[in-house]
Amino acid sequence: MSVASSKAKLAGLIAHRDPADPDIVAARAQLAEANARARAREIVATWPPLSAETKAELAVIILGGGDRAAS
């Protein structure tokens, strides 16, 4: 889901429901994920071509199996 559609969905829910409503909590999480995807695309678009090894290392980090503190 795009950032714009995630924002619209959340706005529609917030107008009529309690902030602790599970649908609002889920919509907030969905918006955060959409923002993260959009930001990641912006960052990756500025990178030079990457080797297969570097792509594999980044995939491990993204999937949660890598050392996030490594540089």
Stockholm file with secondary structure:
# STOCKHOLM 1.0

chainA/1-71         MSVASSKAKLAGLIAHRDPADPDIVAARAQLAEANARARAREIVATWPPLSAETKAELAVIILGGGDRAAS
#=GR chainA/1-71 SS CCHHHHHHHHHHHHTTSCTTCHHHHHHHHHHHHHHHHHHHHHHHTTSCCCCHHHHHHHHHHHTTCSCTTCC
#=GC SS_cons        CCHHHHHHHHHHHHTTSCTTCHHHHHHHHHHHHHHHHHHHHHHHTTSCCCCHHHHHHHHHHHTTCSCTTCC
//
